Amino acid sequence: MALQLSRREVDELRSSLDRAIYRTIGKSDNSLLSTVSSCLTNGYERRKFIDKISSHIDPKKASKLTDKVLALAQELVTSSKPQKRKHEPSDRDRDIKKTRHDDREKHEEEKRHDREEKEKKLGNGVEALPLPSIMPDGETVGSKMSVLSADRIKLMMANAQKEIEERKRALIAMKGDHKPGVNVAVAAAQQIKVQMQQNNAIPPPSVIKPVLYSKPAAVPVSQEELEKQRKIAELQARIQRKLAGGALSSAGGSGPAPLILDTEGRTIDTTGKRVQLTHVAPTLKANIRAKRREEFRAQLSGQVSSEPPADAGWMDSRVQLKPPTRTKRALRFHEPGKFRQMAERLRMKAQLEKLQNEISQIARKTGISSATKLALLAADTPDSDRVPDIEWWDSVILMTADERECKRKPDTDTRTGEQRVDACNTGDDDIIDNLNEDAITNLVEHPQQLRPPTEALKPTYMPVFLTKKERKKLRRQSRREAWKEEQEKVRLGLEAPPEPKLRISNLMRALGTEAVQDPTAIEAKVREQIAKRQKTHLEANKARALTKEQKREKVDRKIREDTSMGVHVSVYRVKDLFESASAKFKVEVNAQQLHMTGCVVLHRGCCVVVVEGGPKQRAKYKRLMLHRIKWEEDMVKDTEGNEVANSCQLVWEGVTKQRSFGEIKFKVLPTEKQARELFQKHGVEHYWDLAYSGAVLGSGVDDV
């Protein structure tokens, strides 16, 4: 059976057709998909369908694909038929909706016509607006509330504004003269009350609410109309509340009494007398304590006067007041070395004065060379900013006041009244006349070269390291020279010749006939000589051997390192050090043997080990912590109670200026705050922050 589909239906099947092609041939083919779509559009039969797509794939797969495509098309056709039946009666529904719409429009026109007629009857007044609290049957919310048009609302607002302006004028008249103004205020309040009773035709919100929210009897009301009516009712209620509140307050109704102020801003009553307002004192203990605390602080700061009020009933003028007590002053400690610096400054000042006197005396005798040497020792003084009358290098070649006679009268200082000779005011002729020609020669002075302060006092030489072959050769030469020296002494008769060095192997060769005559005695003599040499050798070794104290000092000397140029610090984080006694022993004893300082903090979840020492000590301790101690063999419990392998990580290592800890000790601190305070006490709280942050975040990376 042939099936013919429209293009829209083929487009709906396009994805299903593409999926069927992919399942049949194993890939997507756009040309095959377009051929299948055209066959469905043209309505080919099965045989012709297979012939068309056989040009793309083999006939067997073409037959299989055709069956799938026709099945998909049949499903589409069968699923679309009930939808068409469902949409058949759409014309009838459309007619019903149109009829309802026409009826609704007619009903709205009738309502609008009735509203206009009622407005004409009522006019523009606000007084004719009685609203029943209970609506009779057959009446709707719209028929009653539609009377409030926009013009009537504007009229109501204008009347309210007029009343407010009249009340303002009455209040201004009251403020003009406060004593007769009381009667004026009463009269104004009565006048406003009369006006409110005349204009009180607007129903209160209690009357409007049942009307607004009561259910209509016959005709339904739209949501938009209900919203409009609700807003109108709220506006009426707000205006009513404002007008009623103003009238009550001005007329002395059930509301609070009006506040009357005189020209000076003081509170008065209706008769013009001054009213003393009551101040509520605190009754709660906490408030009383707070008040006393504030008074005490004010007394300490000097804000509160020590004299009590004059009108106080409990004050006796015959009793003298207690004088103010002296406040306790806090301790102020001087910085260490402050007075030492002051003493050194005074000594330096005295020394500078002495040197300046020597400069002025010696410069005249020895010339500029010695004056320069002494001037180099002088430092900046507090008077260094003052410009001198004459520089020290000019004073050598100029004549002093004793040697010359000043031809001009000395200048007088207007501030101090002292007379002084201003060398800056002298002319060129005066300077030439005052020159000391004896101090000027044809010699050129060469200043002495000074040693730089950073240069070492003794010259340093690079050490020479000999090879093994060179060391053997040097030893051989030194021993040969010592042997030659002994031979010379024997030859000169200064020493007896040494006995021949006899051994069992060279016995016959060294003694010859003596060995043949009595070999037993000669052998005993040789063995005695061998024992004597052995004993001498052992005694010499024993004499050269170090004692226990010397050995310990030698080992300590090798281990100890100079940390004056910098201290090498390492920070390790161990998961748990509470249970493993062997690990704690190794950590403590190795640090003591290597002469390292530091601290071990035991905290659940993060044990921190800090060690300080030299570079070699740090390297040995690092090998101990990371390789020699097998941390993974110890099983510890984590925060959740599960058993995990213990671990140790190097958190940080570096160089600091000085040591922060003493001899290594163990500290058990249960809280993180106590642990940080311990490190903060030694000025290295960042060690704990770095180690603890890694433990919290669970990072196993060494932050080096």
Salt bridges, closest charged atoms under 4 A:
GLU12 OE2 - ARG8 NH1 3.01
ASP51 OD2 - ARG47 NH1 3.98
ASP67 OD1 - ARG46 NE 2.86
ASP91 OD1 - ARG94 NH1 2.72
GLU105 OE2 - HIS101 NE2 2.78
GLU117 OE2 - HIS113 NE2 2.77
GLU139 OE1 - LYS144 NZ 3.88
GLU225 OE1 - LYS111 NZ 3.54
GLU227 OE2 - ARG230 NH2 2.39
GLU234 OE2 - ARG230 NH1 2.57
ASP262 OD2 - ARG266 NE 3.25
GLU264 OE1 - ARG266 NH2 3.09
GLU294 OE2 - ARG297 NH1 3.88
ASP316 OD2 - ARG318 NH2 3.21
ASP411 OD1 - ARG408 NH1 3.72
ASP413 OD1 - ARG415 NE 3.93
ASP422 OD2 - ARG420 NH1 3.78
GLU488 OE2 - ARG491 NH1 2.97
GLU523 OE2 - ARG527 NH2 3.22
ASP556 OD1 - HIS595 NE2 3.11
ASP576 OD2 - ARG604 NH1 3.66
GLU653 OE1 - ARG618 NE 3.97
GLU653 OE2 - LYS622 NZ 3.48
ASP689 OD1 - ARG676 NE 2.92
